[in-house]
Amino acid sequence: MEAREITLNIAVNLGRLCRWCMEGRRSRIDQFLDETDKYLKDLDAAQKSPRFLPTYEWFKKDFEFLRNNVRVDEEWAESMLTWANILTHRASLT
């Protein structure tokens, strides 16, 4: 898979994470966090454009924090949805 496809898959997962969070479904949150981690490993190995790298590095850092500090509340859900939107728009830079 190319970086663009992987980035879009991550964005879709983040949208789902927002949904599961708002529904209070912790087991689904854990499932999609694990799947997103796998996509991140794939994206690490994929060739990315220099224009995408700042966004990617910022996302990786923020995602690691959010992953290690899961809160089933609106703020955490909004962070996931915000990143879903950012990555959807930035996927074209990959």
C-alpha positions in Angstrom: 0.0 0.0 0.0 1.2 3.5 -0.7 1.5 6.2 1.9 -1.7 8.0 0.7 -3.8 4.9 1.1 -2.4 4.1 4.6 -2.9 7.7 5.7 -6.5 7.5 4.6 -7.0 4.2 6.4 -5.6 5.8 9.6 -8.0 8.8 9.1 -11.0 6.4 8.8 -9.9 4.6 11.9 -9.6 7.8 13.8 -13.2 8.7 12.8 -14.3 5.3 14.1 -12.4 5.9 17.3 -14.3 9.1 17.8 -17.6 7.2 17.3 -16.7 4.4 19.7 -15.6 6.9 22.3 -18.8 8.8 22.1 -20.7 5.5 22.4 -18.6 4.4 25.4 -17.4 1.2 23.7 -14.0 0.7 25.2 -13.4 -2.7 23.7 -13.9 -1.2 20.2 -11.6 1.7 21.1 -8.8 -0.8 22.0 -9.4 -2.8 18.8 -9.1 0.3 16.6 -6.1 1.7 18.5 -4.3 -1.6 17.8 -5.3 -1.6 14.2 -4.1 2.0 13.8 -0.8 1.1 15.4 -0.3 -1.5 12.6 -1.1 1.1 10.0 1.4 3.5 11.5 4.1 0.8 11.3 3.2 0.4 7.6 3.3 4.2 7.1 6.7 4.3 8.9 8.1 2.0 6.2 6.4 3.7 3.3 8.0 6.4 1.2 6.6 9.8 2.2 7.1 13.3 0.7 9.1 15.9 2.7 6.0 18.1 2.7 4.0 15.5 4.6 6.7 14.7 7.2 6.0 17.6 9.7 2.3 16.6 9.9 3.3 12.9 10.2 5.7 13.5 13.0 3.2 15.8 14.9 0.5 13.1 14.5 2.7 10.3 15.7 3.6 12.2 18.8 0.0 13.2 19.5 -1.3 9.8 18.7 1.1 8.1 21.1 0.0 10.5 23.9 -3.7 9.9 23.1 -3.1 6.1 22.9 -1.5 6.0 26.3 -4.1 8.3 27.8 -7.4 7.0 26.6 -10.3 8.9 28.1 -13.8 8.0 27.1 -15.0 11.6 26.9 -15.8 14.3 24.4 -12.3 15.9 24.5 -10.5 12.7 23.6 -13.1 11.9 20.9 -12.7 15.4 19.4 -8.9 15.0 19.2 -9.4 11.8 17.2 -11.9 13.5 14.9 -9.6 16.5 14.4 -6.7 14.2 13.4 -9.0 12.3 11.1 -9.8 15.5 9.3 -6.2 16.7 9.2 -4.9 13.5 7.8 -7.7 13.3 5.2 -6.7 16.7 3.9 -3.0 16.0 4.2 -3.1 12.6 2.5 -2.6 14.3 -0.8 0.8 15.5 0.4 2.1 12.0 1.0 
